[in-house]
Amino acid sequence: MRIGQIVIDVAPLRESRDFRWLYSGRLVASAGDVVATTAASWQVYTLTHSSLAVGLLTLTASLGMLFSLLAGGMLADRHDRRVLLLATGLPQALLAGALLVNSLLQHPAVWAIYVVMLAIGLLQGLGAPASTAATPALVGPSRMPAAAALNGMGNQLGNLAGPALAGLLIAGPGLAACYALAVACFAAFTVALLFVRPLPPTVRAPRPGFRSLAEGFRYVWHSGVLGGMLLIDTNAMIFGMPAALFPALASQHFHGGSATFGLLVAAPGLGAIVGAASSGWTGRVRRPGIVIIGAGMVWGGAIVGFGLIRSLPVALAFLALAGMGDMISEILRNALLQIYAPDRLRGRLSSLYLAQVNTAPALGNVEAGIVAELFSLTASVVSGGLACIGGALLLGALFPSLRHASLAGPQGTDATPVPEPAD
């Protein structure tokens, strides 16, 4: 196999002018969001000296996004997706400006930071399904794995570089510089969208409401491909996500401090970047569902190895392997989501997918903490990894249509296509 068939496929950027603008704007906005979130967390801690307050800030933004995701999915299936992104992007720049003004006050208001971060989370939830659902129209089904890999790599790079950049700015010019950068990033996203063509849904969905939302749930329920892959990822995140144990593991198992904790947090992200950078082959996979099942097992096996090892370098390698497996799974899950979702439901199905992605890791951290309290850190990590492997095997057996899924879509599989619900 040639190197060009292994490294990340940049064909969507080369072939689609609109995707280049959307991708570039989204990448810049993501970096600005990470910088603003990091700065807000630091500011809340310096004002309150409470780790709980920082945790509640993160929870506030996450809940805001979760509550608006489902509404955003319904809107994305009824209105022009580019217009929705414009309508949610520019207000985020204004809200970042409010954080900037608040940081310059002699006595910054803590409550204002919570309110603004909640509002930013709400706007991001409204816009995220439109952003995801817009991609197939810009790159075409055959380029979806490549587009998913590019998006995944961009997110991971932002998550790694954003906090470091925020730290440098806080230590140098100060918090205001972080918020000013966030304003510029959100504004740049809005400007980039002006160069993207209109992206209306091919079929306008019914008016947002319970009936419209229920239609999306019914489609997932009857689709073995979409339902199976969502359950496999949920299983992996709930039982194989020990991030909440990293502080204790850094101290008790690896006899380190904050630096060790930072390495544990960063390792899965580094592995994910490697996975995305070497994902050129994913666009030619004949049975992506099998790879998703296998990636879930790789994640679980790597977590088991991580839980049993006391050597920090080897443990970091296992975490990196887990992150790599998760990224390959994410690339193919995103591709199958957009290929098997009809355009008239793509926004709603994207919102369900994003809600699952944002909720399952939090539930996984709770599960890991409970098992660790009842038994031990090692028992929590190892049992979670084993449950992840077993769950992937079981779900793979229960969803034969996922095993036979194809990147060519329903017409390229042996599975019977799921009929679309009537309006």
N, C-alpha and C positions, 0 to 999 in steps of 0.2 A: 504494500500500500504506500502510495506517495505521500510526502509530507503535506502537500496541498489538500489531500483528502482527510487529513487528521486535524490540522489547525482549524480554528474557528472560521466559519464561512461568512465572509463579509459581502456576499452577493446582494443581499437586500439593500445595503447602503450604496452599493455601486449602481444598482439597476433602478432604484426608485428615488426620485428627487423628493417626493412628499415624505417618504419614510425617513430620509436623511434629516429633513427639518424636524419631524416629530421626534425622532430618536435623539437628536442633538438637544432639542429643547427639554425633553424629558430627562436627559442625563444631567443637564445643568440644574434643572429644578430639583431633582433628587439630591444633588450635592448641597444645594442651598437649604433644603429641608433638614438634612442631617446636621449641617452646621448650626442652624437655628435651634434644633431640638437639643443638641449638645450644649449650646450656650444657655438655653433656658434652664436645663437641668442644673448646670453649674450655678446660675444666678439664684435659683430657688434654694440650693444648698447653702450658698453664702448668706442668704437673707434669713434662712430658718435654722440652719445647722441641723437639719433633720433628713435622714435617709428616707424615712417614710414619706415625707413631703415630696421628695424626688420621685419615689415610686408612684405616688398618687398622680403626679404630673404626667408620667408616661401612660398610666392607666387612663387618665382623662382624654388624652389625644387618641389613644387606641379605641376607646369606647365611642368617641365622636365619629371616627372613621367607620367602625362596625355598624353603628346605627344608620348611617347614611348610605352604606354600600348597596343595600337592597333597593332603596329609592333611586340611586344612581343607575342601577341596572335597568330598571323600568324606564327611566328617562332616556337612556342610551338606545333603547329599542323603539322609541317614539320620535325622537328629535335628532337633528344633525349632530353627530358626535363631535365634530370640530367646534361647533358653536358651544356645546356643553363644556368642552375643555377651555375655551376662551372665557366662558362665564365663571368658571371655577378657578382659573389660573390667575387672572388679574386681581381679584380680591385677596388672594394669598399674599401678593406683593404688598397690598395695603395693610394687611394684618402684620406682616413682618415689619412694616414701617411703624406700626403701633408699638411693637416690642422695642424697636429702636428708640422711640420717643420715651417710653417708660424707663428704659435703661439710663437715659440721660437725666432723669429727675433726681433731685437730692435724696428723696426717699422713694425708691421704686415700689410699686404696689405688687405684692405677691399674687393677690387675687386676679389682677389684670393678666398676668402671665398664664394662669390657668384658663381664663376665659378665652384668650387669644389662641392658645394651643388647642382648646376644644373646638373653636371655630375653624382653625386650619384643618384639624382632623375631619370635621364634617365636610368641608369643601373637597378634601382629597378623596373621601369616600364617594361623593357625588360624581367626581370626575374619573376615578380609576376605571370603572367598567367601560366608559366611553373610550378611554385610552387603549384598553386591551382589545375591545371589540373593533376598533378602527384598523388594527394591524392587517388582518387578512385582505382587506380591500386595497391596501397599499402595496403588499408584497406578493399576494397570491398564495394559495394553499401549499404549493411545492416548496416555498421558501419559509414556511412557518417555523420549522425546527431551527433554521439559521437565525431568524428574527428573535425567537425565544432565547437562543443562546446569547445573542448580542444584548438583549434586555437584561438577562440574568447577570452577565458579566458587568454591565454598567451599574446595576444595583449593588453588587458586591464591592466593586471598586469605590462607590460612593460611601458604603457603610464602613469601609476600612480607612479611606483617606479623609472622609468628612470630620470625624472626631479629632484626628491629628491636626487638621487645618484649624479647627475651632480652638484647640488647645494653644496653638501658636498665636492665633489672633488674640485670645484672652490674655495670654502672657505678655503680648506686645501692645497693640493699640487699645485693646480692651473689648468688653462685651458689645459695645455699640458697633464696632467694626464687623463682628459676626452678623449682627442683624442687618447692617447695611449691605453686606455681601448677599444675605438671603433675599433682600429686596431686589437687588440686581439680578439674581438668579431667577426668581419668579417672574420678573419683568421680561427677562430674556426668553423664557418659555412662552410667554404671551406673544412676543414679537415673532418667534419661530412659527407659531401657529398661523400667523397671517399669511405665510407662504405655502401653507398646506391647502389643498383643494377641499371643497365641501365634502362631507362624509355622511350623507343621510342614510338611514337604513333602507334596504331594498324593499321591505314591506313594513309599513308603519304599524306598530303594536297598538293594542287597545289602550285606553286611558289608564294611567297608573292607579293601582288599587289592589285589593286582595286577590281579585280574579286574575289580574295580570301576573302577580307574583306567584300565585298557585300554579299557573301554567308552566313557569320555569321549573318549579319543584316536581311537577308531574313528568316533565320531559326527562329530568335526571333520574327519577324513579324508574322509568321504563327503559332507560338507556343503559345497557350493561357496560358499555365502554366508559361513559362519563361517570356513572355511579360507581363502577368498580375502581376507577383510578382515584376518585375522591376518597373512597373508603380506605384504599391502600395508603394514601398519604396521611389521612387522619390517624390511622393505626400507627404509622411510623412516628408521627409527631407527638401523639399522646403517650406511647410507651417507650419511645426511644429518644426523648428530648430531655437530657439531664442538665440543661444550662443552669437551672436554679441551684444545682449542687456544686457548681464550679468554685465558688468562694471556699466552701468547706473542703472540697477536694484539693484545692491549691494549698490549703493550710495543713490538713491532716494527712493526706496521702502523699503529697509531693513536698511537704515541709518548706513551702515557699510563702511569698507574700503577694503584694499587689501585682508585681511583675509577672509572676507565675499565673495569677488569675487572668491577666491581660493576654498571655499566650494561649491559655485555654479558650478564651472567648474568640481570639483571632484565628485559631487553627482551622475550624470548619469553613470560615470565609475564604481563607487562602486555598483550601482544597477545592472549594467551589469555583474559584477563579481558574485554577488549573483545569478543572472539569470543563468549564466553558471554553477556555482557550484551545482545548483539544477535542472539541465537539463536532468537527467537520463531518465525521462519519454518521452522525445521528440522522441526517437528512436522507440517508440511503438504507436505513434499517427497514427490513421487510416486516417484522413483527414488533412494533414499538411497545405493545402491551407486555410482551414477555420481558423486554428490557426494563420496563417500569417495575414489574414484579421482582426481577433480579436486583435492581437498584435498591429496592426496599430491603431486600435480604442483605445486600452489601452494607447498607446503613446499619441494620441491626447487628450484623456480625462485627462491624468496626466498633460499635458501642460496647459490645461484650468484651472485645479485646481491650478497649480503653479502660473498662471497669476492673479488669483483672491485672493490669500492668501497673508497676510502681516506678518504672523508669520514665521520667518526664519526656525525653525526646521520642521514645517509642509511643507513649500515650498521645503526644501531639500528632505523630504520624497517623495513628488510628483515627483521631478526630478529623484530620485532613482528608483521609480516605472516606469517612462518613460524609463530609461536605461535598466531596467530588461525586459520590453516588447520588446524593440529594440533588445536585445540580443537573446531572444527566436525567434524572427522573423529572425534574422541573421542566427541562427543555421539552421533553417528549409529552408530558402532561399538558403543557401550554399548547403545543402543536395539535394534539388530539382534540383538545377543547375547542379550538377555533375551526378545526376541520369537520368535526362531528356536530357542532352547534349550527343550526340554521340561522341565517343572518337576522331573521325577525326575532329570534330569541337570544342572540349572541350577547347582548348587554346584560340580560337577566342571568344567564348562565355564567357569564364572567363574574358577576357580582357574587353569586353563590360560591364560586371557586375562590375568589379573593377573601370572602368572609371565612371560609374554611381555613385558608392559608394563615389568616391573621388570628384566628381563635384557637386552633388546635395546639400550637406551641405553648400558649398560656395554660391550657388545660394539662398539657404534658408536664410543665413545671410543677403544677400542683400535685399531680400524680407522683412525680419523682420525690417531691418533698415529703408526702405522706408515707410512702414506702420507706424512705430513709429514716423517718422518725420512728416507725414501727419496728424496723429491722436494723439496717445499716446502710452506709453510703454504697458499699460494694454491692450489697443485695439489690439496692434500688437500680443501680446502673445495669448490672448484669441481667437481672430479671426483665428489665425494660427492653434490653436488646434482644433477648430470647423471645419475648412476646412479639416484638417487631418482626422477627424472622417467621415465627409461627403464623402470625396474622397475614403476612404477605403470601405465604404458601396456601393458607386456607382461602383467602379472598381470590387468589389466582385460580383456585379450583372451582370456586363458586361462580365465577364470571368468565365463562368460555368466550364470550364475545369480546372481552378485553384481550384475551390471549390471541384472538384472530384479528384484532384491529389492524388497520393499515393506514399509512400516511396518504394513501390515495383516496381515503374516505370510504363511506359505506359501500359504494359500488365496487371497491377493490377488495372486499372481504367476503368471507363465506357467511358472515353473520347477516341476518335479515335486518334491513334498515328500520330504525324505530319510526313509526308513523308520527307526523307532526300533529299535535293536538289542534282541534279546530278553534278558530277565534270565537 
